[in-house]
Amino acid sequence: MTRSEVLDLMCEAARLPPGSIAGTERLQALPGWDSLAGVEFEMLVLSHFDLDLDTMQVTEAETVPELLALFAGRLDG
């Protein structure tokens, strides 16, 4: 999986066009990002990459970089 693919899944969860998230934003600044989007993001990651994220870590993340950090060592490129 790539960083871009993960960002696109975040866009999908927040109902944003692909490429709308640069990767540096605060989650509360993203239109459409809320607790439901976080849960949907988890489910998308599970279905696309067979990776089960820790719900508490997703819920506690405040920024996109914090969410990306959950993929440490797993991202290509």
One Martini backbone bead per residue (centre of mass of N, CA, C, O) as a GRO file, in nm:
protein
   77
    1MET     BB    1   0.101   0.033   0.016
    2THR     BB    2   0.026   0.374  -0.009
    3ARG     BB    3  -0.007   0.690   0.083
    4SER     BB    4  -0.213   0.763  -0.136
    5GLU     BB    5  -0.415   0.535  -0.073
    6VAL     BB    6  -0.476   0.627   0.215
    7LEU     BB    7  -0.575   0.912   0.143
    8ASP     BB    8  -0.809   0.811  -0.037
    9LEU     BB    9  -0.960   0.670   0.196
   10MET     BB   10  -1.007   0.926   0.353
   11CYS     BB   11  -1.172   1.064   0.138
   12GLU     BB   12  -1.395   0.855   0.123
   13ALA     BB   13  -1.483   0.877   0.424
   14ALA     BB   14  -1.532   1.209   0.383
   15ARG     BB   15  -1.645   1.273   0.093
   16LEU     BB   16  -1.395   1.319  -0.098
   17PRO     BB   17  -1.198   1.387  -0.332
   18PRO     BB   18  -0.949   1.270  -0.474
   19GLY     BB   19  -0.667   1.450  -0.344
   20SER     BB   20  -0.771   1.644  -0.095
   21ILE     BB   21  -0.537   1.515   0.075
   22ALA     BB   22  -0.206   1.593   0.166
   23GLY     BB   23  -0.105   1.514   0.497
   24THR     BB   24  -0.120   1.788   0.716
   25GLU     BB   25  -0.383   1.784   0.848
   26ARG     BB   26  -0.642   1.848   1.039
   27LEU     BB   27  -0.921   1.673   1.095
   28GLN     BB   28  -1.121   1.912   1.177
   29ALA     BB   29  -1.059   2.057   0.884
   30LEU     BB   30  -1.217   1.833   0.750
   31PRO     BB   31  -1.453   1.779   0.546
   32GLY     BB   32  -1.640   1.506   0.685
   33TRP     BB   33  -1.480   1.469   0.948
   34ASP     BB   34  -1.556   1.207   1.175
   35SER     BB   35  -1.632   0.938   1.357
   36LEU     BB   36  -1.754   0.790   1.114
   37ALA     BB   37  -1.510   0.824   0.926
   38GLY     BB   38  -1.317   0.665   1.103
   39VAL     BB   39  -1.467   0.396   1.080
   40GLU     BB   40  -1.467   0.379   0.774
   41PHE     BB   41  -1.163   0.380   0.744
   42GLU     BB   42  -1.113   0.116   0.889
   43MET     BB   43  -1.283  -0.057   0.690
   44LEU     BB   44  -1.126   0.012   0.434
   45VAL     BB   45  -0.854  -0.097   0.528
   46LEU     BB   46  -0.948  -0.385   0.574
   47SER     BB   47  -1.059  -0.440   0.278
   48HIS     BB   48  -0.793  -0.348   0.113
   49PHE     BB   49  -0.541  -0.455   0.338
   50ASP     BB   50  -0.590  -0.639   0.586
   51LEU     BB   51  -0.607  -0.404   0.821
   52ASP     BB   52  -0.622  -0.371   1.176
   53LEU     BB   53  -0.706  -0.108   1.344
   54ASP     BB   54  -0.688   0.093   1.617
   55THR     BB   55  -0.950   0.259   1.738
   56MET     BB   56  -0.815   0.448   1.945
   57GLN     BB   57  -0.604   0.568   1.754
   58VAL     BB   58  -0.803   0.689   1.556
   59THR     BB   59  -0.969   0.859   1.760
   60GLU     BB   60  -0.706   1.022   1.879
   61ALA     BB   61  -0.653   1.146   1.627
   62GLU     BB   62  -0.572   1.489   1.491
   63THR     BB   63  -0.404   1.395   1.239
   64VAL     BB   64  -0.286   1.275   0.952
   65PRO     BB   65  -0.001   1.190   1.051
   66GLU     BB   66  -0.115   1.009   1.278
   67LEU     BB   67  -0.250   0.809   1.088
   68LEU     BB   68   0.001   0.736   0.916
   69ALA     BB   69   0.163   0.614   1.161
   70LEU     BB   70  -0.009   0.342   1.162
   71PHE     BB   71   0.180   0.260   0.886
   72ALA     BB   72   0.443   0.190   0.986
   73GLY     BB   73   0.631  -0.004   0.757
   74ARG     BB   74   0.384  -0.032   0.515
   75LEU     BB   75   0.479   0.183   0.319
   76ASP     BB   76   0.494   0.264  -0.019
   77GLY     BB   77   0.636   0.560  -0.119
   0.00000   0.00000   0.00000
